[in-house]
Amino acid sequence: MISHVTEETFEKEVLKSTVPTIVDFWAAWCGPCKIQSEILDALDKELAGEKVKICKVDVDTNPNLSYEYQIMSIPTMITFKDGQIVSKEVGVRNESMVRELLGL
């Protein structure tokens, strides 16, 4: 299940995660974000039980995270492993690209 994380839950849900985690920085008004969300939702259902996590951060309600991770365009996906950034991708990514980011 995709977790919607906030500035208050980011450390616990993402930085302290024991599995590779993709964080999708998005906004409700963003058309490309809706496309990315559909791809992530479908992939999340398929990957149930896998050792990966997909999270979302609304840039409008979490501006400090957007600033900290230098989000200039959305959607932006950042992949974390062991609390460290592994990759940062700007723009819509298809399912196979997201799988690759998760190491699948």
ABEGO torsion letter per residue (X at the ends): XBBBBBAAAAAAAAAABABBBBBBBBBAABAAAAAAAAAAAAAAAAABGBBBBBBBBBAAABAAAAAAAGBABOBBBBBBBGGBBABBBBEBBBAAAAAAAAGX
